[in-house]
Amino acid sequence: MTEWVISLGGTKDVQLIIDGKRTDGRTLDELRAIRIEAGVIPEADGSSYIEWGNNKIVCGVYGPRECIPRHGASPYGATLKCRYMMSPFSSLEEHSRSGPSRRSNELSKVIREALENVLLLGKFPNTQIEIYIDVLQADGGTRTASLTAAAVALANAGIPMKDMVAAVAVGKASETLVVDLNKPEDNLGQSDMPIAMSHRDKNLLLVQMDGLLTKEEISKMLDMVEKSCDEIHEVQADALRRIYKTEQKEPFRW
Ligand code: ADP
């Protein structure tokens, strides 16, 4: 039986890779299955639903519309607002930690700042654009899955963007670099680095990190992220293409 040991020094020595396979059977650079649907909330200007492994997240975009309160309006462009929230049942063993928190404030902020880099907000002075992200089920990587879904919802709302954005976490578990960390890898691995990248320019729009990594490891990880973000972009583009197809579509089912 695998022995689970978490040392007090902050280093987490847990066997997460056995014979090149991860706890969920994936190879080191394999993404979890991703499904994205666009236009799932008829009342919203744009929306999306993402299932990424066991993560389930819904995103609604409203605007550009009147900025409230009005003193928050900018004559230079739209004010982008983002609210990320976990549902009380999103992560069963941790249900008491849902709702507004320092973590949800932080995630709302980093998602907003990443997207501000690509949205052409200057075209809509004195307005606001709101992004609401609700995590229905969480299994590690909700900030990257949320960002990926929000980019699709914004495109679905017709908000002009200079580039599309995809995001994924890379990290180190059992001394091995892995892409798209699941919850055990996120919580018990040695290092975790969520990254958002623009599709065409390959600019880094979000980089966070915990744990310890060398310069060489970070460089390898950025290559892994680039390849993964290209794969994720294909799923995003497919979701958007499908919604604008004219032939009879399968109705969206939750
Ligand atoms: P991310 O979801 O972007 O990986 P964290 O690294 O903070 O963000 O969290 C890893 C995972 O731990 C989450 O996806 C979720 O499954 C769980 N988790 C973290 N914080 C909470 C919380 N407040 N309530 C419920 N689950 C949480």
Residues whose N, C-alpha, C, O or C-beta is under 5 A from the ligand:
A	BS01	ADP	S91 E94 R97 S98 A138 D139 G140 G141 T142 R143 T144 K183 D186
